[in-house]
Amino acid sequence: MVGWDSGATLAERFRAHAGDATHLYGCAMRGMAADWEAGGPVRQVCAGYEDAPSGSALQLRLLAGVFRLVLAGEAPELVPYYRCLGGDRPPAEAWPVMRQVVGAHVAELRDALAVAPQTNEVGRSAALLVGLFDLVAETGVRHVRLLELGASAGLNLLLDRFGFAGEGWRWGPPSSPLQLEGAVEGPLRTEELVVVDRTGCDLAPVDPTTEQGRRLLTSFVWPFDLHRHARLAAALEVAAAGPARVDRAGAAAWLPGELAGGAATGAGAEVLTVVWQSVTGLYWPAAEVAAVEATLAEAGGRMLLGRVTMEYDPDEGSGSGTGGAQPSTAPAVRTELWRPGSPRRRRLLGTAHDHGIPVRLR
């Protein structure tokens, strides 16, 4: 199989990503590769992107652009191939139909290549919940202020409006549209907590209350991953009743201002500020990573501050800030806690599936 090296042609990258997969996108990417080599509409769409970094995942941007056309009703002939829309036609028959759609929408799909892949995997809220339980149990502080770095649409900031369940336990409102069953593997002690404030930042925040925002998030979820589509749809229903605020900013520029006020209080009670991120550090430049770490260390010297991360080992795969191939290991779920006058406490809680569920405790 051709690797993900930057010297590979787009066709080679498409085939490498497709492998021998028989699902819709596997068949489509092999068709895209052949069409690019033959000088077809895929070659027209991708003109000028021949030297795009492999980490830009051009194939996923193109497929998401096609998916948005389907969701907008502009490519009804493809609906029978999209399982999340009720389609049941064989994936192996889809490419000739998709090729016609690509040829009819070259300009729109060229615009789609400028849109970086962005999902808001709400299953990752299970990792945040496990981390919050750990920090609340350690500090005894049950009022929590959440700050998310790389928040996308801010769906995971709404975790207290989701239901979670595992063996012998249940947490969250049972009436929530989103019920995350089997969220955690291993013994877990739940904690009562109250989210008193929630906000996040993202370079390109998505508004989940708009049709455009919902369509964008949906388009980056592979159409045959039905459980992910069901979770996203339920989370979008929750967000419609009151979304979290997500500011357009990078983590290093945004976080110092949010932590500048020192210790927060809510309704007369002490508040634990928790900074949260999931599978974002992998894509940050090294300077961004260093700046965030420095900000946390400085703030932790003067306030009660927690952190929950669900991240791959930065030494795995291509490393932080390269935007290259995803590491092969599962992302680790960790917490950190700073208290003025005390050393930082760090704890590895377990690992998580790429999409969050299940979290496997140590």
Backbone torsions as a table, in degrees:
resi	resn	phi	psi	omega
1	MET	NA	139.5	178.5
2	VAL	-69.3	138.1	-179.5
3	GLY	-79.5	-175.1	-177.3
4	TRP	-95.7	24.0	-176.4
5	ASP	-68.0	152.9	-175.0
6	SER	-68.5	-14.5	-179.6
7	GLY	-84.3	-7.4	-179.5
8	ALA	-72.2	148.3	174.8
9	THR	-71.8	165.6	177.4
10	LEU	-60.9	-39.0	179.4
11	ALA	-61.2	-41.9	179.0
12	GLU	-65.5	-38.4	177.5
13	ARG	-65.1	-43.0	179.9
14	PHE	-60.2	-45.7	-179.1
15	ARG	-66.1	-38.6	-179.8
16	ALA	-62.8	-40.6	179.9
17	HIS	-69.8	-38.3	-178.2
18	ALA	-69.3	-36.6	-175.4
19	GLY	54.7	-136.6	178.1
20	ASP	-108.1	20.5	-178.6
21	ALA	-60.7	139.8	-178.5
22	THR	-104.0	3.9	177.8
23	HIS	-76.1	177.2	-173.8
24	LEU	-56.0	-45.5	-175.1
25	TYR	-75.4	-29.8	174.3
26	GLY	-62.4	-47.5	178.5
27	CYS	-64.3	-40.2	-178.1
28	ALA	-66.4	-42.4	-178.0
29	MET	-67.1	-34.6	175.2
30	ARG	-67.7	-38.2	175.5
31	GLY	-65.5	-39.5	177.6
32	MET	-61.7	-40.3	-179.8
33	ALA	-62.2	-47.5	-179.4
34	ALA	-64.6	-38.6	-179.1
35	ASP	-68.5	-37.6	177.5
36	TRP	-61.8	-43.9	-179.4
37	GLU	-67.2	-30.1	-178.4
38	ALA	-85.8	-2.0	-179.9
39	GLY	76.0	28.6	-178.5
40	GLY	-84.3	-163.3	-176.3
41	PRO	-60.8	-29.3	176.9
42	VAL	-63.4	-37.9	177.6
43	ARG	-63.7	-38.5	177.9
44	GLN	-65.2	-45.6	-179.3
45	VAL	-61.3	-41.7	-173.0
46	CYS	-90.0	3.4	-179.1
47	ALA	-58.1	128.4	-178.0
48	GLY	95.3	-10.7	-179.6
49	TYR	-106.5	12.1	-174.7
50	GLU	-58.9	-30.5	-177.9
51	ASP	-106.2	18.4	177.9
52	ALA	-61.2	141.3	178.5
53	PRO	-56.0	144.6	-178.3
54	SER	-60.2	-31.8	-179.7
55	GLY	-68.9	-10.5	178.9
56	SER	-74.1	-11.6	175.3
57	ALA	50.9	55.8	-176.9
58	LEU	-56.7	-35.8	-178.3
59	GLN	-64.0	-36.7	179.7
60	LEU	-73.8	-34.0	176.5
61	ARG	-63.8	-41.8	179.8
62	LEU	-67.0	-44.9	-179.8
63	LEU	-64.8	-36.9	177.0
64	ALA	-67.0	-37.2	176.6
65	GLY	-61.9	-41.9	176.2
66	VAL	-62.9	-42.8	-179.6
67	PHE	-60.3	-39.7	179.0
68	ARG	-65.2	-35.4	174.4
69	LEU	-61.6	-41.7	178.5
70	VAL	-63.7	-46.0	-178.3
71	LEU	-65.2	-29.7	-179.8
72	ALA	-84.1	0.1	179.3
73	GLY	80.7	13.6	-177.7
74	GLU	-93.1	-4.3	178.4
75	ALA	-141.5	61.2	-176.7
76	PRO	-61.5	-23.7	-179.5
77	GLU	-66.6	-16.1	178.9
78	LEU	-92.7	-15.0	-177.2
79	VAL	-52.8	-40.7	-178.7
80	PRO	-61.4	-12.4	-179.3
81	TYR	-100.9	-4.7	-176.7
82	TYR	-102.3	106.0	-174.2
83	ARG	-61.6	-35.2	-178.9
84	CYS	-67.3	-15.0	177.7
85	LEU	-105.5	12.3	177.6
86	GLY	94.1	0.6	-178.8
87	GLY	-71.5	148.7	179.2
88	ASP	-138.5	16.2	178.2
89	ARG	-72.2	150.5	-178.8
90	PRO	-61.5	130.1	179.8
91	PRO	-57.4	-31.9	-177.1
92	ALA	-64.1	-17.6	-179.4
93	GLU	-94.6	-1.5	-168.8
94	ALA	-78.8	-34.3	-168.4
95	TRP	-60.0	-45.0	179.3
96	PRO	-56.7	-35.6	177.9
97	VAL	-70.7	-43.4	-179.7
98	MET	-65.1	-36.3	179.9
99	ARG	-61.1	-39.3	178.1
100	GLN	-64.8	-38.5	177.9
101	VAL	-64.8	-44.0	178.0
102	VAL	-59.0	-44.8	-179.6
103	GLY	-64.5	-28.7	-179.1
104	ALA	-85.8	-9.1	-174.7
105	HIS	-135.9	42.0	-176.4
106	VAL	-58.8	-45.9	-176.7
107	ALA	-64.0	-45.5	-179.9
108	GLU	-63.5	-38.9	-177.8
109	LEU	-75.2	-28.2	171.9
110	ARG	-64.2	-39.4	175.9
111	ASP	-63.6	-34.9	-178.9
112	ALA	-65.3	-27.1	179.9
113	LEU	-67.0	-17.9	178.5
114	ALA	-84.5	-5.7	-177.0
115	VAL	-98.2	111.2	-178.4
116	ALA	-66.5	144.1	177.1
117	PRO	-54.8	131.3	-179.6
118	GLN	-146.2	115.5	173.0
119	THR	-116.4	164.9	173.7
120	ASN	-129.9	81.4	-173.0
121	GLU	-70.7	102.3	-175.8
122	VAL	-74.1	-14.0	173.3
123	GLY	-62.2	-23.5	179.6
124	ARG	-70.9	-12.8	175.6
125	SER	-63.1	-21.7	176.3
126	ALA	-64.7	-37.5	176.7
127	ALA	-66.1	-41.5	177.4
128	LEU	-62.1	-42.7	-178.9
129	LEU	-61.6	-45.5	179.0
130	VAL	-60.4	-41.7	178.2
131	GLY	-65.0	-41.0	178.1
132	LEU	-63.9	-40.7	176.9
133	PHE	-57.6	-43.7	-179.5
134	ASP	-62.9	-45.9	-177.2
135	LEU	-70.1	-39.1	178.4
136	VAL	-66.3	-42.7	178.5
137	ALA	-62.7	-37.5	-178.1
138	GLU	-72.0	-38.0	-173.7
139	THR	-97.8	-25.5	-173.4
140	GLY	76.6	3.6	-179.9
141	VAL	-94.7	121.8	-172.2
142	ARG	-107.3	-5.9	173.8
143	HIS	-93.8	122.5	-169.7
144	VAL	-122.8	134.2	169.8
145	ARG	-107.3	125.1	-176.4
146	LEU	-103.5	132.2	173.8
147	LEU	-126.2	120.8	-178.5
148	GLU	-111.5	131.8	176.9
149	LEU	-97.3	124.4	-175.5
150	GLY	73.0	54.2	-168.4
151	ALA	-84.2	-11.7	-177.4
152	SER	57.1	-111.1	179.0
153	ALA	-95.5	1.7	178.0
154	GLY	75.4	19.1	-176.1
155	LEU	-66.5	-37.6	-178.9
156	ASN	-69.8	-18.9	175.5
157	LEU	-68.8	-11.7	-178.7
158	LEU	-96.8	19.8	-170.0
159	LEU	-58.8	-28.1	179.9
160	ASP	-72.5	-4.6	175.1
161	ARG	-103.7	5.8	176.4
162	PHE	-104.0	157.0	171.6
163	GLY	-100.7	138.1	179.5
164	PHE	-126.3	148.6	177.8
165	ALA	-151.7	147.8	174.3
166	GLY	-146.7	-170.2	-177.7
167	GLU	-65.1	110.3	176.0
168	GLY	83.2	9.3	179.8
169	TRP	-149.3	157.8	176.5
170	ARG	-150.3	140.9	-177.6
171	TRP	-143.9	142.3	178.3
172	GLY	99.2	168.6	-176.1
173	PRO	-66.3	124.8	179.7
174	PRO	-68.6	-14.9	-180.0
175	SER	-90.6	-1.4	-178.2
176	SER	-62.7	141.7	174.3
177	PRO	-61.1	-24.3	-178.7
178	LEU	-106.6	113.5	176.7
179	GLN	-118.6	115.0	-176.6
180	LEU	-100.2	94.0	-179.2
181	GLU	-83.3	150.8	179.8
182	GLY	61.3	34.8	-172.7
183	ALA	-67.9	-31.9	-173.7
184	VAL	-136.2	137.7	172.7
185	GLU	-107.2	125.0	-178.2
186	GLY	116.5	162.3	-177.9
187	PRO	-66.2	131.3	-176.3
188	LEU	-134.9	132.3	173.3
189	ARG	-101.2	117.3	-180.0
190	THR	-79.0	158.7	179.3
191	GLU	-134.3	145.0	172.6
192	GLU	-79.8	136.5	177.6
193	LEU	-153.5	158.8	-179.9
194	VAL	-127.8	124.9	175.8
195	VAL	-85.1	111.4	-176.0
196	VAL	-92.5	-17.7	178.5
197	ASP	-160.5	150.5	-178.8
198	ARG	-151.7	132.1	175.5
199	THR	-159.6	162.3	-178.4
200	GLY	-149.8	178.8	176.2
201	CYS	-136.3	155.4	177.6
202	ASP	-161.4	147.0	177.7
203	LEU	-65.5	-29.4	179.9
204	ALA	-140.6	74.0	-177.5
205	PRO	-62.5	149.1	-179.7
206	VAL	-112.9	134.0	178.0
207	ASP	-90.0	108.1	-175.4
208	PRO	-76.3	-3.4	179.5
209	THR	-92.0	-3.4	-180.0
210	THR	-106.2	154.1	177.5
211	GLU	-62.6	-39.7	179.3
212	GLN	-62.4	-43.6	179.8
213	GLY	-65.3	-44.4	179.3
214	ARG	-63.1	-40.7	-179.6
215	ARG	-66.1	-38.7	179.7
216	LEU	-63.4	-48.6	179.8
217	LEU	-61.5	-42.2	-179.1
218	THR	-64.4	-36.6	-174.3
219	SER	-66.8	-22.0	-179.4
220	PHE	-93.9	-0.1	172.7
221	VAL	-94.0	126.0	-175.2
222	TRP	-59.3	134.1	-168.2
223	PRO	-65.8	-13.1	179.1
224	PHE	-100.0	-1.1	175.5
225	ASP	-87.0	78.2	-170.4
226	LEU	-64.8	-36.7	-179.3
227	HIS	-66.2	-35.6	178.3
228	ARG	-68.7	-39.2	177.4
229	HIS	-64.4	-39.6	179.4
230	ALA	-64.8	-41.7	179.0
231	ARG	-64.9	-43.7	-179.5
232	LEU	-63.3	-44.8	-179.3
233	ALA	-60.4	-40.7	179.5
234	ALA	-67.5	-40.5	179.3
235	ALA	-66.3	-37.2	177.3
236	LEU	-65.0	-33.2	175.5
237	GLU	-65.4	-40.9	176.5
238	VAL	-63.2	-45.8	-177.8
239	ALA	-64.1	-29.4	-179.1
240	ALA	-61.6	-26.2	-179.8
241	ALA	-83.8	-6.8	179.7
242	GLY	158.8	92.4	-177.7
243	PRO	-75.6	161.1	172.2
244	ALA	-80.1	154.5	176.4
245	ARG	-81.9	130.8	176.5
246	VAL	-127.2	119.0	-178.8
247	ASP	-87.4	146.5	176.6
248	ARG	-81.8	101.2	-177.4
249	ALA	-170.1	157.6	171.8
250	GLY	-81.6	158.0	-175.5
251	ALA	-60.4	-46.4	-175.6
252	ALA	-65.0	-34.2	-179.8
253	ALA	-79.8	-30.2	-172.4
254	TRP	-87.1	-41.0	-170.3
255	LEU	-62.5	-41.4	-178.6
256	PRO	-56.4	-41.3	179.9
257	GLY	-66.1	-35.4	179.9
258	GLU	-70.9	-27.3	-178.6
259	LEU	-100.2	0.8	-174.1
260	ALA	-66.2	-26.9	-175.4
261	GLY	-76.4	-7.0	-178.6
262	GLY	78.4	-154.6	-175.8
263	ALA	-62.7	134.5	179.4
264	ALA	-99.3	156.5	175.0
265	THR	-131.0	149.5	178.9
266	GLY	-138.7	123.4	-179.3
267	ALA	52.9	37.5	177.8
268	GLY	80.9	-0.3	-177.6
269	ALA	-107.2	154.0	175.9
270	GLU	-65.9	144.6	-178.6
271	VAL	-119.5	136.1	174.6
272	LEU	-94.8	116.0	175.4
273	THR	-84.5	127.8	-178.2
274	VAL	-124.3	122.5	175.0
275	VAL	-94.4	131.1	-171.8
276	TRP	-130.5	141.6	174.7
277	GLN	-152.0	149.9	178.6
278	SER	-141.6	119.2	176.5
279	VAL	48.5	52.4	175.5
280	THR	-122.3	-38.3	-176.8
281	GLY	-57.5	-26.6	179.5
282	LEU	-59.0	-28.9	-174.5
283	TYR	-102.8	-1.6	-179.8
284	TRP	-81.7	145.2	169.3
285	PRO	-62.0	154.5	-178.5
286	ALA	-57.3	-36.6	-180.0
287	ALA	-65.2	-33.6	178.4
288	GLU	-67.1	-44.5	178.6
289	VAL	-59.3	-46.7	-178.2
290	ALA	-64.3	-39.5	-178.8
291	ALA	-66.7	-40.3	178.0
292	VAL	-64.5	-43.3	179.3
293	GLU	-61.6	-42.3	-179.9
294	ALA	-64.8	-39.7	179.0
295	THR	-63.7	-43.3	179.5
296	LEU	-64.7	-42.5	179.9
297	ALA	-62.7	-41.8	179.9
298	GLU	-66.4	-46.6	-178.6
299	ALA	-67.3	-35.7	179.8
300	GLY	-66.8	-15.2	176.2
301	GLY	-80.0	-9.2	-176.8
302	ARG	-132.9	1.2	-178.9
303	MET	-153.1	160.5	173.4
304	LEU	-74.4	120.4	-171.3
305	LEU	-143.8	130.4	176.7
306	GLY	-118.6	163.1	177.5
307	ARG	-144.5	137.5	173.8
308	VAL	-123.8	129.3	178.5
309	THR	-129.5	143.2	169.3
310	MET	-124.8	93.8	-172.1
311	GLU	-139.4	151.8	171.9
312	TYR	-71.7	155.2	173.7
313	ASP	-60.0	122.4	-177.5
314	PRO	-62.5	-16.2	179.1
315	ASP	-88.2	-5.2	179.0
316	GLU	-87.6	155.3	173.7
317	GLY	58.6	-133.6	-173.5
318	SER	-86.5	-14.2	177.4
319	GLY	91.7	165.5	-176.3
320	SER	-66.4	138.1	171.0
321	GLY	84.0	5.7	-178.3
322	THR	-98.7	-22.2	-176.9
323	GLY	66.9	23.7	-177.0
324	GLY	-93.9	-148.3	-175.1
325	ALA	-65.6	145.6	179.9
326	GLN	-72.9	139.9	178.9
327	PRO	-61.3	159.5	-176.2
328	SER	-86.8	-18.6	-178.5
329	THR	-84.0	162.7	178.3
330	ALA	-76.0	146.8	177.5
331	PRO	-65.2	141.6	-179.7
332	ALA	-90.4	145.5	175.4
333	VAL	-105.9	117.8	-175.3
334	ARG	-130.8	155.2	170.2
335	THR	-125.1	152.1	172.2
336	GLU	-133.6	148.1	-178.7
337	LEU	-140.5	128.6	175.9
338	TRP	-114.4	136.8	171.8
339	ARG	-134.2	134.1	-179.5
340	PRO	-52.7	130.9	178.2
341	GLY	84.1	-0.4	-179.4
342	SER	-124.3	152.8	177.3
343	PRO	-69.3	153.8	177.7
344	ARG	-64.1	135.7	175.9
345	ARG	-102.3	129.4	179.8
346	ARG	-122.5	141.9	-177.6
347	ARG	-146.5	133.6	172.4
348	LEU	-94.0	118.5	-176.7
349	LEU	-92.6	-29.9	-178.6
350	GLY	161.8	-156.8	177.9
351	THR	-127.7	166.5	-180.0
352	ALA	-135.0	157.4	169.1
353	HIS	-64.3	155.3	179.4
354	ASP	-51.4	-36.8	-179.4
355	HIS	-95.3	9.5	171.2
356	GLY	105.7	-50.1	-175.1
357	ILE	-105.0	130.5	2.3
358	PRO	-90.7	156.6	165.8
359	VAL	-86.7	127.0	-178.8
360	ARG	-105.1	110.9	-177.4
361	LEU	-75.4	151.7	177.2
362	ARG	-64.9	NA	NA
